[in-house]
Amino acid sequence: MVPPTSPTSSPAAPVRDPDAPTSAATPPAAPVRRRTRLFALPEVRWAALSAAAFLCALPLDLGGAPAWAWGPLYALCYAAGGWEPGWAGLQALREKTLDVDLLMVVAAAGAAAIGQFLDGGLLIVIFAVSGALEALATRRTADSVSGLLDLAPARAVRLTDGGQEAVDVAELRVGDTVLVRPGERLPADGTVVEGASEVDQATITGEPLPVARTAGDTVFAGTLNGTGSLRVRVDTDAAESVIARIVAMVEEASATKAPTQLFIEKIEQRYSTGVVVATLALLTVPLAFGADFTATLLRAMTFMIVASPCAVVLATMPPLLSAIANAGRHGVLVKSAVAMERLASVTRVALDKTGTLTEGAPRVAGVHPLPAGGIDADTALTLAAAAEIHSEHPLGRAVVAAARERGLRLPEAREFDSMPGRGVSALVAGRRVRVGSPAALPAGAGSSGAEAVAEAVAEAVTEAETGGRTAVVVEVDGEPVAVLAVDDRLRAGAPEAVAALARLTGTGPTLLTGDNPRAAARVAAEVGITDVRAGLLPQDKVAAVREWEQAGDKVLVVGDGVNDAPALAAASAGVAMGRAGSDLALESADAVVVRDEAAAVPAVVALSRRARRLVVQNLVIASVCIGVLVVWDLAWHLPLPLGVAGHEGSTVLVGLNGLRLLRESAWRDAAAA
């Protein structure tokens, strides 16, 4: 249990460690958030220019304006959006490969050559915007990985035989002893050799509450010290700390994660090669036998147009983009079409506990008066809240919030005192009230019936802790009068979300958490999870995900913290809870639940599966249309206008079919799945 504490002996008087002069170090600054600006990326600028030119040309073209009005705009659209994929395609040719980027540029140029400027421009814009989104997602992830290093301070106070010295963290060596003042972040992984405090380890373990740390306990770099002063022996080099390993794991997972590409991209090499070879054959073979050049060129161009990937690209993108837009309206931001496709393929789900299934904030779940105390639950909670009113500890805030929820009037507290690792005390209505850890309860507490009182306290504490809750003892004038049971509030809709995910995947979700086994078991029982893995560090979560992936599963990880980021990056798909999620988790995930609604997770998975079914439908439609037109052109003579009409008709048909997922009913059906 970590008792509520405050760095004050009175509400206004700050406490400073006596052997830590202010000149030794500076107060910790909040980590700087590194975030690449949207238009800092050239891919985004070119795509925006291409799209803007296309949108300006479109109404002029459709409205019958003269060619000089919309022609330059289409030219700008083609140049801005097409030069980069065109160059990439040429580079691929140097490596003796042919990809859909080059085919797209050739098809767009062919469309323009026969007057179909709108068709080619639309194809150019789709590819340019897709490439820009991919570049932005990659850069934002890199920003968050770099920013994570800011959690660990750059400087540390090293203790020497002659006193203290401020040094760079990189200069610390195994065996050095560092001084960590109240409110500072720990500079290295190590062991406490002197002092007592509570340390917020949420970035590493995901535990919702700070944990008490005294001599002999392990601490991690980047975690936040509470109100006590600690002397810590450095156990690992900075490059091998847990926080540094998290960075390395995210980078490795992002680099080695098998790219899940859109369906059409999986066959792009053969398709692109086939179209190019067939087009060249239709042009060169007849010419070799003396055919008319103009007629032969027209036939070859007709073939290239009807066989171009426009309809196939639109068969894939509209359903996925429509699903993204619909999910966005309901508070789920899916980062790309590829991310939406990944969500559709998941077969197993792993859930974090704190901040995902729970709200990540403590609450008083029960007040258990002790018979010997002689006071009721409301009185005990009133006294405890009055003593905690000046506390900055999450447990203290939870006690005060519980009293206010019950409408209790809190008397004024005087002589407030905080005891790191033990609790707080104050004089309330003339009575000395202490609220804190059962472990810090003085031996032989109570002036009469001490054994009976101790037994009652132990029974209440055991009951709370067996249920996975944190026990807090309330004493009045040295007598224990009540035990408060504190836990993490379950997120609304969590049990229903777990059940829905189990139905979608056919396998019950697994709980992966760094919290203690009892707390994990309690939450798992409440939401209906039977597979629980508790006490995990970030690398343990990654190992579990990779074990499932190697067994053939496509894993969806749902989390919110820095400690979840490596697993989010390593999984086939990741969803982050966005309201209180860390920057690294938000950037490592494929989707972000902005409103922290648990029900949105299975809903977006169901929506992605509907999008995948529409993609398959569209590909069948597009393939049939292309096949009919190609056979017609090869076996007989397909008039160019009819070929263009058939091509455009199939493109419009698959586009409209994909837009069905924009309807409100699509989300309702997904949420009910």
Steps between C-alpha positions, in 0.01 A plus 500: 500500500623847426368750751378841395771754555577863445831685491381731773486504876235765468302593192739778410842395628716304253736232624855466365738217570760633745798353316387609154599864434315681226820555303550132439228465242216682340133413533385246244343640189213333323614300199488699178246360258666438164250508216571555133275764350261379232645708216859443606497184288551545124263210426220686677573826319503337156183301572321811626601696190386218272165464677440877505572527126268208426216645711536835323503340152211260564206749508644692205534181296154369588346844449613520138763772547758538222807277512734790574317549832536147637787359291785665698337392826490137390861530385597629844305215663682240287843654558468556875346164582664286235866589496583323829329163429626525144856546621453216749378281215805584290726422794323166532568435132870546568465213748326299228159514664177654380249636747155650488634854556653513155197332346281759670701786349499338156125435521435859610714630214319270259164625625612858446629413151150403388328786680400327826665760723259458790553123519877530503496786748284305744742208485796731560334664802408166661857374483653832612275534806556136596877546484481820705299333777748214516796741523328702773418193709860378473645837604259547791595158637868592478425828684333316787781248530753784521282692747485200731867550579406834656329314784841424647674817624815616326679583828537320832641576845778252573618457859876491554733483797530876481127571476287534188554575133261560212593279203351392170302177530725348232794537743337283769661162552376182664560532875461880515258641756263778393276730700140533381305785657121524538326554168801404285518222244740217569809516276584128490382151580624408846438400859398730786773502763356768728177695538128438456259638246227401258587471132263533207598206276207522258730559202671165558253265672166671438413488870225758566641614836848602616677223690694528825875470457747459786850355544548186293223573247559520124422823312502590130637790299235747384259426785388788722605529863241610753550701816795324658870517425672187367858390465524250217786271397530483121463141379504540120652732241270763351498320164370183667228652719141383471393827338781470242397141429142615441629743237705224340207258498265750334760583235573133436132406481427787262792403277447125492119488508391323183326765285131425464425645158172559327377201306573646158860579599564134569456420130629831360822356355332239283210726408720793406737283298213332320333827400825656376603189304154466345486868405843487338407180318179655366707793372808328358372169361240649261748767392751227416247355258434836335188612687394864497684693773209722610249216525751278680593772747133572566431134568799469733396816687145368529636180650717687748205716606255214551769290674629788718468460877257790550199279573709260706648782708156648554368152581739493794516855626139631529378226740804543721494880489123502561552277802773735624270802462210326675722386786638853532150641543457264794825582676738243351788630291636229268828621353491350151329256266774248580425540871129441436584186304722375783213538746284279279745209519542464880438158654610565859472799733730603787378773737688718746333560836573845637362775279351248256255278684510739795502878514850516648387709800450363855164510676379397842309178441404440862524632855519233771457638855674300773280393793741637760510840331149595595432717192299440185623492140406860415676637808815298424500619139442862611798494736723327242405745225558799726849370579567437129368835375852637452648178360630488144502121487245324273370297794446816699306658214289184473407516869400866472301430183312214671400728789378769264301246295315409820436867575704495821608832651872502577621677815816707493828313550803646676858386562505298179803275469617264226712193566644350179432128486266517802210738447368837614373634828311811608309648790129485410237639741746458785578137416827367354415317177745286307432343162753262355648161437407200716871409502575831674250437781686523834548172679260457790267769375210572729486551876266212572425174327805549276493141372131515406553832323803370311307189400206708373736723301681199351170339401373817327833556326516138382145520367587813299830369365359156417252679277783674319444832673737728691436524875530833681471516880335796675614569859346746742704588811713192447205259466423333162137585420455395136661344196442655158508272196634686194501371145510613140156575357391266220443678171136519392412233246817297559326163562285542190806595293689191615204277411467662156871453425471135599209456256687673217822302535364172634758515782469664841727806545811480719583751772864620485588732787790617709276528805500246783325163453222567752394829342523342155290201605229726645466707184515189280217339698288813470535523120490128423864424413643164600852525355695739726871584488602746772819664624633541146767743387481640143731232360276230651198640315696503174609140559137393546393676181784346298420155638142529369611649169748215445216255566308654210271743683443860395510684831318819594652678802295765682689725743576856598839535670867523412534146629244384242671669203743217411214247495283740296781531246576126492139387456320460168270783611494736797232723652586769757263663746553865415378723781786425739718292269871569474635658181699187422198271537287730283759504221583128523134399464307459176191664648419732791176495701470873567209480746638200691181301434569130545211407267672683213774236478283204389291741289798614292617140459154400374490803270840409356375150422202644315740720304707195408190320371414802285858505367461139388165582337652797320800303380269241348299774325813679378667177384193390304465840333870520413498142378202556270646821355847350451366187327279718282797716401726201431252272325303758305512878473402705802420860406696740718193695622331175600815379674527827693131484590533143624812585695345810653176315571675227695703762687185690602321177595767375736546851641130533586495149648788590730329817617224295663710489817454874546145442618418532871340157492836347411643602840185393685515158336870470586438601862227237527716222353 
